[in-house]
Amino acid sequence: MGLILLLIVIAVVIFFFVKISRDKETSGSHKETPLDVLRTRYAKGEISKGEFDRMKEDL
Protein backbone atom coordinates (compact mmCIF):
# COMPACT_ATOMS: atom_id res chain seq x y z
CA MET A 1 0.00 0.00 0.00
CA GLY A 2 2.79 2.42 0.88
CA LEU A 3 4.59 1.71 -2.41
CA ILE A 4 1.48 2.56 -4.43
CA LEU A 5 1.06 5.83 -2.54
CA LEU A 6 4.71 6.70 -3.16
CA LEU A 7 4.34 6.02 -6.89
CA ILE A 8 1.24 8.21 -7.04
CA VAL A 9 3.05 11.07 -5.30
CA ILE A 10 6.01 10.75 -7.68
CA ALA A 11 3.67 10.74 -10.70
CA VAL A 12 1.89 13.87 -9.48
CA VAL A 13 5.20 15.70 -8.91
CA ILE A 14 6.43 14.74 -12.40
CA PHE A 15 3.12 15.87 -13.91
CA PHE A 16 3.41 19.32 -12.31
CA PHE A 17 7.05 19.74 -13.38
CA VAL A 18 6.12 18.90 -16.97
CA LYS A 19 3.15 21.27 -16.87
CA ILE A 20 5.25 24.13 -15.50
CA SER A 21 7.97 23.62 -18.09
CA ARG A 22 5.42 23.56 -20.93
CA ASP A 23 3.79 26.74 -19.64
CA LYS A 24 7.16 28.50 -19.62
CA GLU A 25 7.94 27.32 -23.16
CA THR A 26 4.65 28.51 -24.60
CA SER A 27 4.66 31.84 -22.83
CA GLY A 28 8.23 32.59 -23.84
CA SER A 29 8.00 31.35 -27.39
CA HIS A 30 6.04 34.32 -28.72
CA LYS A 31 6.63 37.68 -27.20
CA GLU A 32 4.43 40.39 -28.60
CA THR A 33 6.49 43.25 -29.96
CA PRO A 34 5.40 46.90 -29.74
CA LEU A 35 4.71 46.81 -33.48
CA ASP A 36 2.42 43.81 -32.96
CA VAL A 37 0.51 45.76 -30.31
CA LEU A 38 0.26 48.74 -32.65
CA ARG A 39 -1.06 46.58 -35.50
CA THR A 40 -3.62 45.00 -33.18
CA ARG A 41 -4.84 48.40 -32.02
CA TYR A 42 -5.17 49.56 -35.63
CA ALA A 43 -6.99 46.39 -36.62
CA LYS A 44 -9.45 46.86 -33.74
CA GLY A 45 -10.11 50.42 -34.84
CA GLU A 46 -8.69 51.96 -31.68
CA ILE A 47 -6.38 54.24 -33.69
CA SER A 48 -6.64 55.84 -37.11
CA LYS A 49 -4.35 55.26 -40.10
CA GLY A 50 -2.56 58.53 -39.43
CA GLU A 51 -1.99 57.68 -35.78
CA PHE A 52 -0.77 54.23 -36.80
CA ASP A 53 1.72 55.69 -39.28
CA ARG A 54 3.01 58.27 -36.75
CA MET A 55 3.40 55.70 -34.00
CA LYS A 56 5.06 53.25 -36.38
CA GLU A 57 7.62 55.91 -37.33
CA ASP A 58 8.31 56.54 -33.63
CA LEU A 59 9.06 52.89 -33.13
Secondary structure, DSSP 8 states (H G I E B T S, - for coil): -HHHHHHHHHHHHHHHHHHHHHHHHHHHH----HHHHHHHHHHHTSS-HHHHHHHHHH-
